[in-house]
Amino acid sequence: MTKAVYLAHLNPVTKAHVEIIKDLQKKSERVVVMPVIFLKNGKEVNSRSFPFDFNLRKKMLEAVFGDSITISKNYTFNAPFSRYLPPLLSPSSWKLRHQLSKGLNHDYFTYTGDKAERLMLKVYGLHPRIGSRKKISASSVKTKLFNAAKGKNSTWEEDVLPEVAKIIKENWDVVKKFAKIEDETKRVAGMKFPTDGYWFK
């Protein structure tokens, strides 16, 4: 069985993510979606860049795809996140590589629209397929969400499916919380990490 493994932030799940997953379903027998998770002392770290936790993102995906996809927690970083760098030289980065391929047979390929992640997947022999970024980005949708939370005109609902919009509205307190604070993330080697937990557990 050919599996397509999709690694993404999915924060939130946009129409672009849905389009990618549907395309992967046409090219494989099963799609495994791995939303990235950052854990510190066993608790998920969220920030302005990563406002929705894994359970909410899983709920968004299930609202759209039901059980037609597999949603995995294997794309998980444990604090301190600096331990995963530099790639190749870090033992933790190899542990993550084995974690990503856990439960997969030899007949699989990975997909990401992120250039840094794609290079990492190639280096680790995880059979990446080239993907291109879509017009709608989760970052732009988050900006629209935060603008809406501040009372500004916003068209964020145009960028997500109604099922996802419903879940976001039900959890609007999350949007309001992160709309008020500065983004506490750190970009290293093309990848974004929360600053909380980057150096220490």
N, C-alpha and C positions, 0 to 999 in steps of 0.2 A: 504494500500500500504506500503510494507516494504521499508524503506529508509536506505541506508548506508551513514554515514556521515564521510568523510575523512578529517582529520585535518593535515595539513602539511605546511612546509615553501615553498616548490615548487620553490626554488630559485637557479637554474632554474628548469623547468620541465624536468625530465630525463626519460630515457627508463624504469627505475625502477618504477617511479611514474605511468607511463602509464600502466605498467604490473599490478600494484596494483589496479588501477581504473577499468581496464578490468575484473579483478578477482572479484571485488566488484559488477560489473554489472551483473555477473552471479549469485550472491548470494542475489540480491535485485531487486526491481522493479524500483528504482531510486537512483542514486548516487548524493549526495550533497557534493561538494568539497569546503572546507573552507581554503583558503590560509591565513596564519597568517598576520595580518597588525598591525603596530605600528604607532600611530598617536600622534603628538605633536601640539597643537593649530590647530587641524583640518588638518594638513599637514603630509603626510606619512614620516616617518624617515627611511632612507636607509643607509646602511653601507657596508663594505667589505663582511660581512657575509650575508647581505640582499640587494644585489645590484639592483635587478629588482623590480620595484614597482608593486602594485596590478594590474594595468591596463595591464602591459606587461605580467604578469603571466596569467592573464585572457585570453589575446590574444593567448598565447601559448596553453592553455588548449582548447580554442575554435578551434584553428587550427587543433588539433588532434581529438577532440570529437564532434565538432559542438554543436548542442543543445541536444545531447543525455545525457548530465549531467547538473546539476544545480550548478552554481558557486555563492557562498554566501560570503558576507562581515561580517558575524556574529562573526568570530574569530578575533576580533579587540581589541587591548589594547590601552587605552588612557593614555597619560602622566599625572602625574608621574607614571611610570610603577611599582615602588616600592609599590604602593598602593594595588597591587594584592597579596602581600605576607605578612605574611605566608598564604598558602592555608588553607581553612576552617575557620580560625580566621578572615580573612579580608573580610569585607562587599563587597568590590569591586570584590573579587574572586567569590562571590555568584552571583553578578550581571552578571559577565561573564558567569557563568554557565547557567543562565536563557537566556542570549543572545544567547548562543550556541544552546539551545533547541527551540528557537523561530521559530514558523512555522512548527515544527515537531509534528506528532501525536505520539501516544504511541508505534507504531510499527516501531521502528528504532534501529539501533546500530551504534556505533562510531568505527572508526578504526584509529590507529596511530602506527607507528613503533617505536616511541620514548617511552622509559620506564617511564620517568618522567611524560610525558603527559598521558600515559596509566593509571598510578596510580592516577593522578588527576581526570581523567574521571571516574574511578571506585569509588573514594571517593564521587564524586558528583552525582553518580547514573545515569550516561549517557550511560550505557550498552556497555562498550568497548569490542571489540573482539581482541583477541591476534594476533598481527602481528609481523613479523620478518623483520629485516633490510635486504635489498637486497645488492648484490655485488656492484652495482653502487650507490654511495651517491652523493647528491648535493654538498657536501663540496669538494669532490675529483674533481667533474666537474668544480667547481669554480676555484680551484687551477690550473687546466689545462687551463681554460679560461684566467686567469691572466698571466700564463706563455706565452700563445700565444700573449697576448697584449704586452708583453715585448720582443717579437721577438724570443722566444724559440720554439723548436719543441713541438708540442702538438697534442694529439689524442682526444680532447674534442668532436669532431663531431661524434665519434663512440658511445658516451654515450647519445646522444639525437636524436630524430627523425628529418628527413630533414625539416619538417614544423617548428619545434622549432629552428633548426639551422638557418633557414632563418630569423626568427624574431630576434635572437641574433645578427646576422651579420648586420641587418638593424639598430640595436641599439648598435653598437660596441663602441660608445662613452661612454656608461655606463660602459662597461667592462674596457676600458682604464682608466676611471676616478678612479675606485676603485682599479685597479691594482697598482696605484701609492701611495695609502695611507695605513696607519696602520688600523688594524681592531679595531673598537670602539664598542665592545660588552662586555657584562658582563654576566657571567654564574652564576645563582642563583637557588638553588634547582633543578639542572639538566636542567634548561631551559635557553635559551639565550635571552638577552634583549639588545637593543641598549643603550649605556651609555648616549647618548644625549636624555634627557627626562626621565632618570631612576629616578632621585630624584626630578626634578622640571618640571613644565609645560612649 
